[in-house]
């Protein structure tokens, strides 16, 4: 059996994920603010608030600077006549094989950030769950969607 030809997602995905993480993770700064509102900022509480705020700031910066790059570096996908192969993960590596005979429908999606960078995500629905190939160029996403749809129809005819 031949080895699948894996494709990377576009490097512009890094910027989209950086923006998404920077906006989404602002919520965590509410924790020390709420704590200081409830207990005040005197004595031991001040040190606890400063320590927690510093830890949140470090994790926030890592989620913006490092994690999007590592996620992009580890994302791969391959589509052939029999299956869709997804490889991803920074700490825990995940490899998902989706038989094309199980594919029910395929969509492309764009949120505001993806639209700004002219990117789309391809979602693959099976009876059990939905899988996603994130942040592809819009033209490539349409091509991948049509390719999966064509292969899924051929696989359905074989069954």
GILIN-V456795 format. One line per field, one symbol per residue. ss: DSSP state (h for helix, s for strand, l for the rest). Layout:
ss->???
This chain:
ss->llllllsslllhhhhhhhhhhhhhhhhhhhhhhhhhhhhllllhhhhhhhhhhhhhhhhhhhhhhlhhhhhhhhlsssslllsssssslllllsssssshhhsssssssllhhhhhllsssssssslllsssssssshhhhhhhhhhhhhhhhhhhhhl
